Amino acid sequence: MRVLVSCSVGGAGHLNPLRPFIDSLVQEGDEVLLIVPPSLEEHAAALGCPFRIGGEPGGEEVAHIREAIATAPRALAAVYSERELFGRLCTTAMLPEMQAAFSAWRPGLVLRETCEYASAVLAMRQGVPHAQVAISQGEIEAAALETAAPALEAHERGLVEQIRSSPYLTRFPASLDPVIYPDTRRFAEPVRSPGAGLPNWWDGDSRPLVYLTFGGVTGSLPIAAEVYDTALEAVRGLGLRVLLTLGNAFAPSQLGPVPPNVHLETWVPQDEVFREARLVVSHGGSGTSLGAVSAGLPQVVVPLFADQFANGRRIAEAGAGLCVEPTVAKGDERARLQPRDAPRLAAGISSVLDDPSYAAASARIAKEICTQVSLRRVLTGLCATPR
């Protein structure tokens, strides 16, 4: 079968959930065509399958919206993100290339991450079955779809309802993500073979390893330097090894003093870090937080924007970690991580490492994820859909 796979602006966190589907389809001999925006061209090329480059909004438009996402009140930030960025601008920019791909390649199935809507528009127009691959919790994504609805209905009337009723494929277990979509299909990703492991960055130091990351988007935001400096202050003096990844958009020269127990990298394969880490401290991005519980690791979540607050609270409610939300100063419209939060973050890190119940809860969730049906079985069901 010919399967068109599509991804929108948003960094590797939007593309990574699609990777195991691409790998499985290629292994089974299906034809795959990946369509991504220019900002993900390098990531697409690394996957080794045919791909085409669609359009994306101009840099200034995206920069303005991303600043609003990080600093505006949450309800308004959601409108900027879901309706204006993904629903209107990204869909409009991607439609021409998507139309060309449908006309020339004629896919039998579309797999789209939940923020990419142009492929859903064309699938609806041409009667092609399509499924959405979850990035985050279903409750969050259903709310995002509702927010984007006015822009989506302007592209194609009835599109929102068709998306809502399409198969919803998610790695999230029921304990972290109750059913929202009527056709929810949970799956377990194939286990990846171990790599070479992490280099000996700490010269034989055997203290517990903490993985500290705020994802790939944070570094491009005006809050980035303050966020990273506060996190570094929190781990300063703790008897731990710390690996901090900064992403491609933030230069280490922008940081304040880096503690000697901290090693900086732009990016490290997440699976390799999880095999050696004792704790994950992150912004609560869905890829990071779900990856950590899948590995049975406890977490300290420091949410900054978007779905991160909901992810952090759900992790805390499940007993698999703590959520340390930035404090709000009097008159602030939006909380942001600041130096005054460093002591609370340090205390949260120590608490989770000292209490084995957090790791035990994460291990229980990891076992739950392993019992979900295989990704291959989910794909077999989709590929058998009548055309």
TORDO-465868 format. One line per field, with one value per residue (C-alpha): x, y, z; residue in three letters; residue number from 1. Coordinates in steps of 0.25 Angstrom, whole numbers. Example, Ala and Ser with C-alpha at 12.3 -4.5 7.8 and 13.67 -1.06 7.14 Angstrom:
2
X	c(49	55)
Y	c(-18	-4)
Z	c(31	29)
rest	c(ALA	SER)
nr	c(1	2)
END
This chain:
387
X	c(0	4	4	6	12	11	17	15	24	28	42	46	35	25	32	38	24	23	37	33	21	31	41	30	23	37	41	27	30	19	22	24	24	28	24	30	32	46	50	50	57	70	62	54	66	72	60	64	50	45	41	36	37	24	22	23	19	30	40	35	21	25	35	23	14	24	27	12	11	22	17	2	-9	-11	-25	-19	-6	-15	-22	-9	-3	-15	-23	-14	-1	-5	-20	-18	-4	3	-9	-10	6	5	-7	0	11	0	-9	3	6	-8	-9	4	5	-9	-7	-17	-15	-11	-4	-3	2	-9	-4	-3	-16	-14	-13	-27	-32	-28	-31	-46	-47	-42	-48	-35	-35	-27	-22	-16	-4	-4	7	1	-11	-24	-31	-21	-22	-37	-37	-26	-35	-47	-39	-34	-48	-51	-39	-40	-55	-51	-42	-52	-66	-68	-53	-53	-64	-57	-43	-50	-56	-43	-34	-26	-13	-6	5	0	-6	-20	-14	-8	-18	-33	-41	-46	-46	-57	-47	-35	-24	-13	0	14	26	36	48	60	74	83	94	108	104	108	122	130	128	130	143	138	129	118	109	94	91	80	76	72	65	55	53	56	47	50	64	57	48	52	50	61	74	66	60	74	81	70	71	87	86	76	86	98	104	95	103	99	104	95	94	87	83	81	76	80	74	82	97	104	111	98	98	103	113	112	114	125	116	108	111	105	101	93	85	87	78	68	68	83	81	69	77	87	79	73	64	58	56	49	38	28	28	20	32	41	31	25	39	43	31	33	47	42	49	43	42	42	34	36	25	26	15	5	2	14	5	-5	6	13	0	-3	11	9	-5	1	11	23	29	27	22	29	21	28	23	14	19	8	3	10	1	8	17	31	43	52	64	54	49	63	62	48	54	66	57	48	60	65	51	49	62	61	47	47	32	33	42	32	20	28	32	17	13	24	19	5	11	17	4	-2	-4	8	10	10	-4	-9	-4	-9	-23	-21	-16	-28	-37	-46	-42)
Y	c(0	14	22	37	41	56	65	80	91	88	82	67	65	65	56	46	39	36	30	16	15	19	8	-3	1	1	-13	-19	-14	-3	10	22	37	46	61	71	86	92	93	77	74	70	60	55	52	44	34	28	28	37	50	64	78	85	100	106	120	131	132	145	140	128	135	145	133	125	137	139	124	125	139	141	136	121	122	133	125	113	121	126	112	103	112	122	115	100	102	114	117	104	97	108	107	92	90	93	82	73	75	72	59	54	56	50	39	35	30	19	23	36	36	50	55	63	77	74	77	79	64	63	73	66	52	57	63	50	40	34	27	35	33	43	39	45	55	57	53	51	61	72	69	69	83	87	82	90	102	101	98	111	111	97	98	110	100	89	89	76	74	75	64	55	57	54	41	36	26	32	25	27	22	27	17	18	22	35	37	33	31	43	40	29	21	21	10	9	3	-1	3	-7	-8	-1	-9	-3	7	9	17	30	35	36	51	50	43	31	38	29	38	37	43	53	56	71	76	86	81	87	99	106	110	119	126	139	132	122	128	130	116	109	118	115	100	101	108	97	86	94	87	74	61	57	56	65	64	77	77	91	88	95	109	112	115	111	124	130	123	128	120	105	96	86	74	78	74	81	75	80	67	53	40	40	25	25	35	27	14	21	32	31	43	52	67	73	83	72	71	59	52	53	50	38	33	34	26	16	14	13	26	36	51	65	73	88	92	105	105	97	83	82	87	76	65	70	69	55	50	55	49	36	36	35	49	63	75	88	99	113	123	135	148	159	165	155	150	137	129	127	120	130	129	129	116	109	105	98	91	86	81	74	67	62	57	49	43	40	33	20	21	30	20	9	16	19	5	0	10	4	-10	-5	1	-12	-19	-10	-16	-16	-4	-15	-20	-6	-3	-16	-12	1	-4	-14	-2	-3	7)
Z	c(0	-2	11	12	25	29	39	42	48	62	63	64	75	64	55	65	68	53	52	57	47	36	40	41	28	20	27	22	8	7	-1	8	5	16	15	24	25	22	36	37	24	32	41	29	21	33	33	19	12	1	5	-1	5	7	11	24	30	29	40	46	47	54	63	67	70	78	87	89	93	103	109	107	116	114	107	97	95	91	80	75	74	70	62	56	54	52	47	38	34	34	27	16	14	13	4	-10	-8	-2	-14	-23	-15	-15	-30	-34	-24	-21	-6	-1	14	21	34	40	53	60	57	42	35	20	18	25	16	4	9	12	-2	-9	0	5	19	29	43	53	61	75	80	94	103	96	105	101	86	86	92	82	71	76	77	63	58	52	43	39	35	26	19	18	24	32	34	49	51	41	48	62	57	50	56	68	70	83	91	104	114	120	133	128	117	118	105	98	83	80	71	80	77	87	83	88	80	76	86	80	80	90	84	89	102	106	106	119	120	135	135	143	153	157	164	160	146	144	130	129	116	112	98	84	84	97	92	82	92	99	112	109	116	129	129	127	137	147	145	146	159	164	161	166	178	177	178	164	150	140	125	120	105	99	85	72	75	88	88	101	101	105	119	132	140	137	150	149	151	138	124	112	99	87	86	91	86	97	98	101	112	118	119	129	136	150	148	137	139	127	122	121	106	102	96	107	118	111	108	122	128	117	122	137	141	151	147	151	142	140	130	122	112	103	108	118	130	127	125	138	146	141	144	158	160	155	166	156	159	163	156	160	153	152	162	158	163	167	154	145	133	131	140	136	142	149	159	171	166	167	182	180	167	175	186	176	170	184	188	176	176	191	190	183	181	169	162	166	160	147	146	147	136	127	129	125	113	109	110	99	85	75	66	54	58	58	44	39	43	36	24	23	23	10	-1)
rest	c(MET	ARG	VAL	LEU	VAL	SER	CYS	SER	VAL	GLY	GLY	ALA	GLY	HIS	LEU	ASN	PRO	LEU	ARG	PRO	PHE	ILE	ASP	SER	LEU	VAL	GLN	GLU	GLY	ASP	GLU	VAL	LEU	LEU	ILE	VAL	PRO	PRO	SER	LEU	GLU	GLU	HIS	ALA	ALA	ALA	LEU	GLY	CYS	PRO	PHE	ARG	ILE	GLY	GLY	GLU	PRO	GLY	GLY	GLU	GLU	VAL	ALA	HIS	ILE	ARG	GLU	ALA	ILE	ALA	THR	ALA	PRO	ARG	ALA	LEU	ALA	ALA	VAL	TYR	SER	GLU	ARG	GLU	LEU	PHE	GLY	ARG	LEU	CYS	THR	THR	ALA	MET	LEU	PRO	GLU	MET	GLN	ALA	ALA	PHE	SER	ALA	TRP	ARG	PRO	GLY	LEU	VAL	LEU	ARG	GLU	THR	CYS	GLU	TYR	ALA	SER	ALA	VAL	LEU	ALA	MET	ARG	GLN	GLY	VAL	PRO	HIS	ALA	GLN	VAL	ALA	ILE	SER	GLN	GLY	GLU	ILE	GLU	ALA	ALA	ALA	LEU	GLU	THR	ALA	ALA	PRO	ALA	LEU	GLU	ALA	HIS	GLU	ARG	GLY	LEU	VAL	GLU	GLN	ILE	ARG	SER	SER	PRO	TYR	LEU	THR	ARG	PHE	PRO	ALA	SER	LEU	ASP	PRO	VAL	ILE	TYR	PRO	ASP	THR	ARG	ARG	PHE	ALA	GLU	PRO	VAL	ARG	SER	PRO	GLY	ALA	GLY	LEU	PRO	ASN	TRP	TRP	ASP	GLY	ASP	SER	ARG	PRO	LEU	VAL	TYR	LEU	THR	PHE	GLY	GLY	VAL	THR	GLY	SER	LEU	PRO	ILE	ALA	ALA	GLU	VAL	TYR	ASP	THR	ALA	LEU	GLU	ALA	VAL	ARG	GLY	LEU	GLY	LEU	ARG	VAL	LEU	LEU	THR	LEU	GLY	ASN	ALA	PHE	ALA	PRO	SER	GLN	LEU	GLY	PRO	VAL	PRO	PRO	ASN	VAL	HIS	LEU	GLU	THR	TRP	VAL	PRO	GLN	ASP	GLU	VAL	PHE	ARG	GLU	ALA	ARG	LEU	VAL	VAL	SER	HIS	GLY	GLY	SER	GLY	THR	SER	LEU	GLY	ALA	VAL	SER	ALA	GLY	LEU	PRO	GLN	VAL	VAL	VAL	PRO	LEU	PHE	ALA	ASP	GLN	PHE	ALA	ASN	GLY	ARG	ARG	ILE	ALA	GLU	ALA	GLY	ALA	GLY	LEU	CYS	VAL	GLU	PRO	THR	VAL	ALA	LYS	GLY	ASP	GLU	ARG	ALA	ARG	LEU	GLN	PRO	ARG	ASP	ALA	PRO	ARG	LEU	ALA	ALA	GLY	ILE	SER	SER	VAL	LEU	ASP	ASP	PRO	SER	TYR	ALA	ALA	ALA	SER	ALA	ARG	ILE	ALA	LYS	GLU	ILE	CYS	THR	GLN	VAL	SER	LEU	ARG	ARG	VAL	LEU	THR	GLY	LEU	CYS	ALA	THR	PRO	ARG)
nr	c(1	2	3	4	5	6	7	8	9	10	11	12	13	14	15	16	17	18	19	20	21	22	23	24	25	26	27	28	29	30	31	32	33	34	35	36	37	38	39	40	41	42	43	44	45	46	47	48	49	50	51	52	53	54	55	56	57	58	59	60	61	62	63	64	65	66	67	68	69	70	71	72	73	74	75	76	77	78	79	80	81	82	83	84	85	86	87	88	89	90	91	92	93	94	95	96	97	98	99	100	101	102	103	104	105	106	107	108	109	110	111	112	113	114	115	116	117	118	119	120	121	122	123	124	125	126	127	128	129	130	131	132	133	134	135	136	137	138	139	140	141	142	143	144	145	146	147	148	149	150	151	152	153	154	155	156	157	158	159	160	161	162	163	164	165	166	167	168	169	170	171	172	173	174	175	176	177	178	179	180	181	182	183	184	185	186	187	188	189	190	191	192	193	194	195	196	197	198	199	200	201	202	203	204	205	206	207	208	209	210	211	212	213	214	215	216	217	218	219	220	221	222	223	224	225	226	227	228	229	230	231	232	233	234	235	236	237	238	239	240	241	242	243	244	245	246	247	248	249	250	251	252	253	254	255	256	257	258	259	260	261	262	263	264	265	266	267	268	269	270	271	272	273	274	275	276	277	278	279	280	281	282	283	284	285	286	287	288	289	290	291	292	293	294	295	296	297	298	299	300	301	302	303	304	305	306	307	308	309	310	311	312	313	314	315	316	317	318	319	320	321	322	323	324	325	326	327	328	329	330	331	332	333	334	335	336	337	338	339	340	341	342	343	344	345	346	347	348	349	350	351	352	353	354	355	356	357	358	359	360	361	362	363	364	365	366	367	368	369	370	371	372	373	374	375	376	377	378	379	380	381	382	383	384	385	386	387)
END
